[in-house]
Amino acid sequence: MRFKKIIFILLIIFTVVLLPSCKKDENKGEKLTGKYELETVYVDGEISTSYYITYQIEFKDDYTCEVKIYGLGGLETRNSTYYYDGDFITETYNDTTYTYMFSNGKLIHEDTPNGIRVIFKEYQEELPDTEKEVDFDSILFGESIDETKIFNYCPAILVEDDVMHIWYCTNKTSGVIMDHIGYRTGTKTENGKWKFSEQQIVLAPTPGTWDGRHTCDPAVIKGEFKMQGETYNYLMSYLGCVTEDYSKNETGIAVSKTPAGPWIKVDSLNPIVPWGDPKIFGDNTDRNSFTSWGTGMPALISIDGKGEVLLFFQTSSRGTGIQRWDLSDLDNPQVKFDVARNNNGILNSQGLKCNVGITDYAYDQAAKRFYVFGVTNEKNPPNITETLVNSHCVLAYIENVESTEQLCEILQSNNYTWKCEGYVGPENTGWDRNHNPGIVRDPYGYIMDSSIIQVVVATGRRDYPNQNIYTYRLHGHTFNINLG
């Protein structure tokens, strides 16, 4: 009997003292804590990649919330109150209310009159790149664009012994636009995702020289390159200049015994394709504004797995130049031909003829194809602020290329037509701008699997509170090739 009285007394205490703490405040509703960030926006039922750049909501246990929005209307911050009844959340700010609900772990906001549906995911703290596991078809690495003024673009990607080596253009100091060449390695995890190493800066401007302001746009291949009695295993070509506005660019080379360096600039040859070279620009000694951009954005293909290479580079006077070099002895280099590439058959994503630029290349020995991947000179959607980079890239190929020697003959003949394989644009990456691309290749510039071609594009926004260049990140994309 005494035991039953004790139980009865405890039940009374639980009911009177404990249960009220589990109830919600009828006037304020239930408490929420947590931060949510934009995942997807639908406008009139269609996914929109540019309606909002940033949309974050943080709920606090004092019935307040902070809302940060950067969208087409500009920047907005709301310090609001909320009421949560267990199903719906009502945010109140300056006598205006906004309604949200939870569904399948997502937070959803419906703006029915304007045809807008916003889906939020729970915010996760950024992990260091060395701890992240990412799908290839996503942003590969780099800090959030809202938290730093660092850019990554124009990648060169080689896979050797199951390790992905990636070089790219970046700035060493946040907020300072001075190009350096960064490097990381990527390894595949057991679940098929990728982990990337911390960034190393492997090439920097050399003050007082031809590349004293910027070094960027790397291209890398493996081979055998001798210089002053030493043999080097890797060759890099890159763009350099002494101007802040990227005018009067020139193309140089460097060598290394390992992918990570140290990389040694070949000062005896640099710049290997100079600005204003009469062979490229003609005898126009005043070098008018049409030719002021110069040369750069190079790409490399190995011809023999040793020292003979194809060097591709952009020019402001004749499009893409192609040179065949024998660099097996860098103390006695030989250039064997110098031609311009044609654009026959190249179409943009709208089916219109275009001049493909900022290109990378790869040879598929098994399928007998030679691929080009470059920008289509489209800006779709149009610019909001001044953004000079492209929205789309195209993958195209020349077929029936039996060998790299035959490839050299075809390129010199200028009698070839490209066939378009596919495009990478906002509909693939979710980013407005997709530019400065690279192809994932083996160490000599060859395709590793004819049925799957992987590429990396530099993504970016077209309207951002900071300069748009700080939104550039590297995004993978996979083409499934039908060889039938």
C-alpha positions in Angstrom: 0.0 0.0 0.0 2.8 2.4 0.9 4.5 1.6 -2.4 1.3 2.5 -4.3 1.1 5.9 -2.5 4.7 6.7 -3.5 3.9 5.9 -7.1 0.8 8.1 -6.9 2.8 11.0 -5.5 5.4 10.7 -8.2 2.8 10.8 -10.9 1.3 14.0 -9.4 4.8 15.6 -9.4 5.4 14.5 -13.0 2.0 15.9 -14.1 2.3 19.2 -12.2 6.1 19.9 -12.6 7.4 18.1 -15.6 4.6 18.1 -18.2 4.3 21.9 -18.5 8.0 22.1 -19.8 7.1 19.8 -22.7 4.2 21.9 -23.7 4.4 24.7 -26.2 3.8 28.3 -25.3 0.2 28.7 -26.7 1.0 32.4 -27.5 4.3 31.8 -29.2 4.1 28.2 -30.5 6.9 25.7 -30.5 10.5 26.6 -30.4 12.8 26.0 -33.4 16.6 26.0 -33.7 18.6 25.4 -36.8 19.9 27.0 -40.0 18.6 26.3 -43.5 20.1 27.2 -46.9 18.8 27.4 -50.4 18.7 24.1 -52.4 16.4 24.6 -55.3 14.1 27.4 -56.7 11.2 26.7 -59.0 9.6 29.6 -60.9 6.4 28.7 -62.6 7.3 25.0 -62.2 10.7 25.4 -63.9 14.0 25.2 -62.0 15.7 28.7 -61.9 19.4 28.9 -61.3 19.6 32.7 -60.9 16.4 33.9 -59.1 18.2 33.6 -55.8 22.0 33.4 -55.2 21.7 33.3 -51.4 18.7 32.5 -49.3 19.4 31.4 -45.7 17.1 31.2 -42.6 18.3 30.7 -39.0 15.7 29.9 -36.3 16.6 30.7 -32.7 15.0 29.5 -29.5 13.8 32.9 -28.5 11.2 32.8 -31.3 13.3 35.1 -33.6 14.9 34.2 -36.9 17.4 35.9 -39.2 16.7 35.7 -43.0 19.4 36.6 -45.5 18.5 36.9 -49.2 20.5 37.9 -52.3 18.3 37.7 -55.4 17.1 39.6 -58.4 15.9 42.4 -56.1 19.3 42.8 -54.5 20.4 42.2 -50.9 17.9 41.8 -48.1 18.3 40.9 -44.4 15.3 40.4 -42.1 15.4 40.1 -38.3 12.0 38.6 -37.8 9.8 36.7 -35.3 8.3 33.3 -36.0 5.4 31.1 -34.8 5.5 27.3 -35.3 2.5 25.2 -34.7 4.1 21.9 -35.4 3.1 22.0 -39.1 3.6 25.5 -40.4 6.0 28.3 -39.6 4.9 31.9 -39.9 7.6 34.5 -40.1 6.6 38.0 -39.4 8.6 41.1 -40.4 7.3 44.6 -40.4 3.7 43.4 -40.6 4.4 41.1 -43.5 4.2 37.4 -43.1 5.9 34.5 -44.9 4.9 30.9 -44.5 7.1 27.7 -44.5 6.5 24.0 -43.9 8.6 20.9 -43.4 8.3 18.0 -45.8 10.6 15.0 -46.1 13.3 16.8 -44.1 13.2 19.9 -46.3 11.9 23.3 -45.5 9.6 24.7 -48.2 8.4 28.2 -48.9 5.5 28.7 -51.4 5.1 32.2 -52.9 2.0 31.2 -54.9 1.0 34.6 -56.3 4.4 34.9 -57.9 4.7 31.3 -58.9 7.8 30.7 -56.8 8.6 27.6 -54.7 11.8 27.6 -52.6 13.2 24.4 -51.1 15.8 24.6 -48.3 18.1 22.0 -46.9 19.6 22.0 -43.4 22.8 23.9 -43.3 26.0 21.9 -42.8 29.3 23.4 -41.7 31.9 23.4 -44.4 34.4 20.6 -44.0 38.0 21.1 -45.1 38.6 19.8 -48.7 40.7 17.0 -47.3 37.7 15.7 -45.4 35.0 16.2 -48.1 33.8 13.4 -50.3 32.2 14.8 -53.5 30.6 13.4 -56.6 32.5 14.1 -59.7 29.5 15.9 -61.3 29.6 18.7 -58.7 31.8 21.4 -57.3 35.1 19.5 -56.7 36.6 21.7 -54.0 37.0 25.2 -52.7 35.5 27.4 -50.0 31.9 28.7 -50.1 31.6 31.7 -52.4 29.9 33.6 -49.6 32.9 33.2 -47.3 36.0 34.0 -49.3 37.3 36.0 -52.3 39.2 33.1 -53.9 38.7 31.9 -57.4 39.5 28.6 -59.2 39.3 28.3 -63.0 40.9 27.0 -66.2 41.9 23.4 -65.1 44.4 20.9 -66.5 43.5 17.4 -65.4 45.5 14.2 -65.7 44.9 10.8 -64.2 47.9 8.6 -63.4 48.0 5.5 -61.3 44.4 6.1 -60.1 45.3 9.6 -58.9 43.7 12.7 -60.4 46.2 15.6 -60.7 44.6 18.9 -61.3 46.3 22.3 -61.9 44.2 25.5 -62.2 44.3 29.2 -61.9 43.7 30.8 -58.5 44.6 33.8 -56.4 47.0 33.3 -53.5 45.5 36.0 -51.3 41.7 36.4 -50.8 40.4 39.6 -52.5 43.6 40.2 -54.5 43.3 39.4 -58.2 46.8 38.2 -59.0 46.9 34.8 -60.8 48.9 31.9 -59.5 48.7 28.2 -60.5 47.3 25.9 -57.8 47.6 22.1 -57.7 45.7 19.3 -55.9 45.4 15.6 -56.1 42.1 13.6 -56.0 41.6 10.0 -55.0 38.5 7.9 -55.4 36.9 6.5 -52.3 35.2 3.1 -51.9 31.8 4.6 -52.6 32.9 6.2 -55.9 33.2 9.7 -54.6 36.4 11.9 -54.7 38.6 13.4 -52.0 40.9 16.2 -52.9 44.1 17.3 -51.1 44.9 20.7 -49.8 46.0 23.3 -52.4 49.6 24.0 -53.2 50.7 27.0 -55.2 53.1 25.5 -57.7 53.8 28.4 -60.1 53.8 32.1 -59.3 54.7 35.4 -61.1 58.4 36.2 -61.3 58.8 39.9 -60.6 60.6 41.9 -63.3 60.0 39.3 -66.0 57.6 38.7 -68.8 55.1 36.9 -66.4 55.6 39.3 -63.5 51.9 40.1 -62.9 49.9 36.9 -63.7 50.6 33.2 -64.3 47.5 31.2 -65.1 45.7 28.8 -67.6 48.0 25.8 -67.1 48.2 22.8 -69.5 50.3 19.7 -68.5 51.5 16.5 -70.1 54.0 13.8 -69.4 57.1 13.0 -71.5 60.9 13.3 -71.6 62.3 16.7 -71.7 66.0 17.4 -71.2 67.4 20.7 -70.1 71.0 21.5 -69.1 71.8 17.8 -68.5 68.7 17.0 -66.5 65.7 15.0 -67.7 62.2 16.2 -66.6 59.1 14.1 -66.8 56.4 16.8 -67.0 55.9 19.8 -69.2 53.6 22.7 -68.4 52.5 25.5 -70.7 50.8 28.6 -69.2 49.8 32.2 -69.8 51.8 35.0 -68.4 51.7 38.8 -68.5 52.9 42.0 -66.9 49.5 43.9 -67.1 46.7 44.0 -64.6 44.0 43.9 -67.2 45.3 40.6 -68.9 46.3 42.4 -72.1 49.5 41.7 -74.0 49.5 38.0 -72.8 52.2 35.6 -73.8 52.6 31.8 -73.6 55.5 30.1 -71.7 56.6 26.7 -70.5 58.0 25.1 -67.4 59.2 21.6 -66.5 59.2 19.3 -63.5 60.2 15.8 -62.4 56.9 15.3 -60.4 53.4 16.7 -60.9 53.7 18.7 -57.7 57.0 20.3 -58.7 59.2 22.1 -58.2 58.3 23.6 -61.5 61.2 25.3 -63.3 60.4 28.0 -65.9 62.3 27.5 -69.2 63.8 30.9 -69.3 65.9 30.2 -72.4 62.6 29.8 -74.4 60.1 31.9 -72.6 57.8 33.2 -73.8 57.6 30.4 -76.3 54.7 32.2 -78.1 55.3 35.9 -77.5 52.8 38.7 -77.8 53.1 40.5 -81.2 55.1 37.6 -82.8 55.2 38.6 -86.5 54.6 34.9 -87.5 51.3 35.1 -85.8 50.3 38.8 -85.9 51.9 39.8 -89.1 54.2 42.9 -89.4 51.7 45.3 -87.7 54.3 46.9 -85.4 51.8 49.2 -83.7 49.9 46.1 -82.5 46.5 47.8 -82.5 43.7 47.0 -80.0 42.6 44.0 -82.1 45.8 42.2 -81.3 46.4 43.6 -77.8 45.1 40.5 -75.9 48.1 38.5 -77.2 48.5 34.7 -76.9 47.7 32.2 -74.2 45.2 29.7 -72.7 47.4 26.9 -74.0 46.7 23.1 -74.3 49.1 20.2 -74.9 49.0 16.8 -76.6 51.9 14.4 -76.6 52.7 13.0 -80.1 55.2 10.3 -79.2 55.0 10.0 -75.4 58.4 11.7 -75.2 59.4 15.1 -76.3 57.3 15.9 -79.4 54.1 17.8 -78.6 51.3 19.7 -80.1 50.9 23.1 -78.5 47.5 24.9 -78.9 47.1 28.5 -77.9 44.5 31.3 -78.3 45.3 34.5 -80.1 43.5 37.7 -80.6 44.3 37.8 -84.3 43.7 34.4 -85.8 41.8 32.3 -83.3 43.5 29.1 -82.1 47.1 28.6 -83.2 48.7 25.1 -83.4 52.4 24.4 -83.3 54.2 21.1 -83.4 57.4 21.3 -81.2 60.2 18.9 -80.6 61.1 19.7 -77.0 63.0 16.6 -76.2 66.1 18.8 -76.0 65.0 22.2 -74.5 68.4 23.6 -75.2 67.9 23.0 -78.9 64.1 23.2 -79.5 62.5 22.8 -83.0 59.2 24.0 -84.2 58.0 21.8 -87.1 54.8 23.6 -88.2 52.6 26.5 -87.2 48.9 26.6 -88.4 45.5 27.9 -87.3 42.7 25.6 -86.3 39.4 25.7 -88.2 35.8 25.8 -86.7 34.1 23.9 -89.5 31.0 22.1 -88.1 31.1 23.8 -84.6 27.7 24.9 -83.4 26.6 26.5 -80.2 23.9 25.2 -77.9 21.3 27.0 -80.0 22.4 25.3 -83.2 24.2 28.4 -84.6 27.7 28.4 -86.1 30.4 29.7 -83.7 34.1 29.9 -83.1 35.0 27.6 -80.2 37.6 29.1 -77.9 39.5 28.6 -74.6 39.9 25.0 -75.7 41.3 21.8 -74.4 42.0 18.7 -76.4 42.3 14.9 -76.1 43.0 12.0 -78.5 41.0 8.8 -78.3 43.3 6.1 -79.6 40.7 3.3 -79.4 37.8 5.2 -81.0 40.1 7.1 -83.5 38.7 10.4 -82.5 40.3 13.8 -81.7 38.2 15.8 -79.2 38.0 19.6 -78.6 36.2 21.1 -75.6 35.8 24.8 -75.4 33.4 27.8 -74.9 30.8 28.7 -77.5 30.8 32.4 -77.0 27.3 32.4 -75.7 26.0 34.3 -72.7 22.6 32.7 -72.1 21.1 33.9 -69.8 22.3 37.4 -70.6 24.5 39.5 -68.3 23.0 41.3 -65.4 26.3 42.9 -64.5 29.4 42.9 -66.7 30.5 39.2 -66.9 32.6 38.4 -69.9 32.7 34.7 -69.5 30.6 32.2 -71.3 27.5 30.2 -70.3 28.1 27.1 -72.4 30.9 24.8 -73.5 30.8 22.3 -76.4 32.4 18.9 -76.9 33.2 18.1 -80.5 35.4 15.7 -82.4 37.2 14.8 -85.7 36.7 11.1 -86.5 38.8 8.5 -88.4 42.1 9.8 -86.8 44.3 6.7 -86.9 47.3 8.1 -85.1 48.9 11.3 -83.7 51.0 11.5 -86.8 47.9 11.4 -89.0 46.4 14.0 -86.6 49.3 16.3 -87.4 48.7 15.8 -91.2 44.9 16.5 -90.8 45.5 19.7 -88.8 48.0 21.0 -91.3 45.7 20.3 -94.2 42.9 22.4 -92.6 40.5 20.1 -94.5 38.5 18.6 -91.6 35.1 19.0 -90.0 34.1 18.7 -86.4 31.0 16.8 -85.2 29.3 18.1 -82.0 28.9 15.6 -79.2 27.2 17.7 -76.5 27.2 20.7 -74.3 27.7 21.8 -70.7 25.6 24.7 -69.6 23.4 26.1 -66.7 21.0 23.2 -67.2 23.8 20.8 -66.3 25.6 22.5 -63.5 23.0 24.8 -62.0 25.4 27.8 -62.5 24.9 30.7 -64.9 28.4 30.7 -66.3 30.3 27.6 -67.5 33.7 28.4 -69.1 37.5 27.9 -69.2 37.1 24.1 -69.4 39.4 21.1 -69.3 39.2 17.4 -70.3 40.1 14.6 -67.9 42.9 12.7 -69.7 45.8 10.3 -69.2 49.3 11.7 -68.7 49.9 12.0 -72.4 46.6 13.7 -73.3 44.7 10.6 -74.3 41.1 9.5 -73.5 41.1 6.6 -71.0 37.6 5.2 -71.8 35.9 5.8 -75.1 32.4 5.4 -73.7 32.9 8.0 -70.9 34.5 11.4 -71.3 34.8 13.5 -68.1 35.3 17.2 -68.2 35.7 20.0 -65.8 34.3 23.5 -66.3 34.8 26.7 -64.3 31.4 27.7 -63.1 30.4 31.2 -62.0 27.6 33.7 -61.2 26.6 36.6 -63.4 25.5 38.9 -60.7 27.1 38.9 -57.2 27.8 41.4 -54.4 31.5 40.8 -54.9 33.2 40.7 -58.3 31.9 37.7 -60.3 35.4 36.3 -60.6 35.3 35.3 -57.0 32.4 32.9 -57.7 34.5 30.8 -60.1 34.7 27.1 -58.9 35.5 23.9 -60.7 32.6 21.6 -61.6 32.8 18.1 -63.1 30.5 16.8 -65.8 30.3 13.3 -67.5 29.5 12.7 -71.1 28.3 9.2 -72.0 29.5 8.6 -75.5 27.5 6.6 -78.0 29.9 5.0 -80.5 27.3 3.1 -82.3 
